[in-house]
Amino acid sequence: EREAAERAAREAAENYGTENYGKLPMNKSQERKGVCRIRVADINASRAGETVNIRARVHTSRAKSAKLAFFVFRQQESTIQGVLTVDETNISKNFVKFASNVPVESIVIIEGVVIQTKEEIKSTTVSDAELQIKKFYVMSETHGRLPFSLEDASRSEEEFSKDDAQFSRVALDTRLNNRVVDLRTIANQGIFRIQSGVCQLFREFLLSKSFIEIHTPKIIGAASEGGSNVFSIKYFKGEAYLAQSPQLYKQMCICSDFER
């Protein structure tokens, strides 16, 4: 009994700072804590010494020892390195163990101090700064095994073409069957952002020329053009067709003095 009591006392003494990590309950929009969260893309060496809060996914985690662990946090296409080290007051070995066991792709809330790095970090988009982690909370944990690794899905063809390459190639069927995960890769994030930027430029140019943007019907009661390429659907008790051309509606708007 004495040994058990001593062991329990020793474990309690070692497990300090429990308020600085853990799994958060579902918020359910019941409270607003008013914490200002910083975008990872806005963190750089000029903010060294500043304490920031971020919400991001755990991209990778690597425990070097019971007292030291490295993480890469990803927020859309931006990534930053986080370092967690044991101290005597706030960060215990249990803290490091808990954080190291959080599954990748889990959404976490991190509070940390921005540290300017001595050398450039080439594996993250934020290359001149890292986070010294002070608090680590799991907001939404990944359950089960992911269909594929995002590291494998993010590799370029150049990496696969190397003679000594021993990487796993993610098949197209696997990507499409798990599109939600596939779209998290930085390349896919970039593709959609370029598409969005092109559409924005078109819109800005046309608006500068006094055009009016209209939204024409996409489902109509009769086929707008002849031929066999008509997509029909059941609509309540009748038939509906996918509009093949907005020509009629544009002509109506021109006659209604919309001009461009």
N, C-alpha and C positions, 0 to 999 in steps of 0.2 A: 504493500500500500504506500509505503514511504517512497519507493522508487517510482511508482506510477504518479504520485503527487509531484515529485521532483521533475519528472519528465514533462508533465502537463505544465508546470510552472516555467520550465525551460522553453517549451514550445510557445507558450503565451508571450514570453519575453522576446522571442525571436520573431513573432508574427505581429509586428507593430505597423502602423500606417495602413490598417485595413480600410480606412475610409477613403483611401486614394485609388482604389481599384475595385473591380467587381462587375457584375452584370446588372444593368439597369432594368427596372420594371418597365412594362409597356406604358408609354406616356399617356395615350388616349386623349391628347389635347387638353388635359386637365390643369396644366400649369405652364406658365411662361417664366423661365428663370432669368430672362434678360441677358443671357451670356452672349457676347459678340464673338461669332466664329469667323476666323480668317480663312480666305481661300488659299490653298497651297500655292497656287500660281503667284500670289502676291508676297510670298515669303522670300527674302533674300538676305544677303550679308548686311545690308544697311539697317536691318531690324535686330541686329545682334544685341542680346541682353534683354529683349522684350519677351514677356510671357504671353503666349498666344494659345487659343483654343481652335482645334480643327475637328471636323467630322469627315472621316475617310474610310476606305477599305484597307484591310491588311493585305498588301500585295505579296510580301514575303516576310518571314520571321526566321531568325537564326540565333539560337542560344549558344554563346561561346563558352559559358561556364555557369555555375549556379549564381554568380554575381553580375553577369554581363550578358546582354542580349541586344541584337541589332534588328531593326525592322525597316521595311519600306512601305510607306503609306501612299495610297493612290486615290486621287480625287479627279474623276474623269480622265483627262490625258496628262495630268500633272502628278509627279511623284516626288517624295522627299524622304530622306533617311531619318530614322529615330533611334536614339541610343538610350538604353535603360541600364543604370548601374546602381548597385546596392549602396546605401548610406546608413548612418547610425540612427536616423530619426524618422524618416518618411518612407524609405524604400527598403523592404526586407527581401530575403531570399524567396519567400512565398509570393511576393509581388512579382518577381522576375519569373518564377515558375508558372504563375497564373497567366501572365501576358504571353509567355512563350508557347503555351498550349492553346491559345486562341486560334481557331482554324482560319486559314487564309480565305479571303473574300468576305470575312465578317466585317460589319460596319462598326467602327469604334469612335469614341470621342476622346481626344487626347489633349491634355494640357501640358505644355512644355516651354522651355526657354530656348529661344533661337540662339544658336552658337555658330559663329563664323568658322568655317573649316580651313585648316592650314593648306590642304591640297584639294584640288578639284575632284568632286564626286562624279564619275562618269556614268554610273548606273542609274542615276535619277535625273529628272529634268531640273530640279533645284540643285545646282552644282556647287554653290559657294556657301551653303548653310545647311545645318541639320538641327533636329530637335532633341534637346535633353529632356526626356520624358519625366514628368512629375506626377501626372495622374493618367489612369488608363481605364476607361469604362467601355464595356461591350454593350452596344445599342441593339444590334441584330446579329445573332450568331448563325454561321453557316452550319447546317445539319446534313450529315451524310457526306459521301464522297463526291467531289466534283467530277463531271464527265470527262474533263481534260484539264490540263494545267494551262493557265494563261501564259506562262513562260513559253511553253511549246507552241501555243497558238500565235504568239507574238514574234516568233523568229522569222527572219527573212530568208529568201531563197539562197542568198550568198552563204549563210551559215550552214544550210543543209548541203551545199555543193562542196564543202571542204572535205578533203580526203579523210581526216580523222574525226569527222562529225559522227556522233553517236546519239543524236537527238531523236525524239519521237515525233513523227509528223502527224498532225491532226487531220483526219480525212474530212472531205467536204460534207459528206452525209452527217458526220458527227457534229460539225459546226452548225449545219442548218437545223438539225434536230434539237440543238441546244443553243438557239440563236441569242437568247438573253445573255448567256455567258460569253458567247463569241463577240457580241457587240461591245464588250467591256475592253477589248484590246485597244491599244493606243492607235493602231493603224485604222481600225474601223471608226473610232472616235474622230480621227482626222478626216476620213472620207465624208462623214456626215456633216462635219463643220465646213468643209469646202463646198459641199452642195448647198448648205444654208447660206454661205457667203455669196455664191454665184446668184442665187435667187434674190438675195437682198440687193445686190448691185443692179440686177435687172429692174427690180421694183423702184429703187431710188432714181434710176435713169428715166424710167417712164413717168414717174411722178413729177420729175423736174421738167418734163415736156407737156405737163397739164393733162396727162391721162387720168382716167378714173378706173379704179379696179372694181370689177363686178364679179359676182358669183352666180353662175347660171345653173339651172336644174341639172342634176346628174341622173335622176330617175324620172322617166316620163311615161305617159300613158300609151304612146304609140311609137313604133320604130321611126327614127328620124331620117333614115336612109334605107334604100332597098338593098337587096342582096342577102346572102346567107349568114354574114357575120353580124348577127344581131344577138345580143345577150339578154335573154328574157328571164324574169324571176316571178315567183308568186308574191303578190302584194295584197294582203288581206284576202278578199274574195275575187280579186281580179288579176290581170296580168300587168306587169310593168317591164320597162326596157331600159337598159343602160344607154344614156345619151351618147351618140356617136360624134356629134359636132355641136358646138355652141353658136353656129352661124346664124340661126334664126333669132336667137336672143340678142346677139350683137347688132343685127339689123334693126331689131325693135328699139334698142337703145340709141342707135344713130338717128332713127326717126323721132325719138323722144328728146332730141337736142342734147344728148350726152356728148356729142362730138367724139373726142378721142376716148 
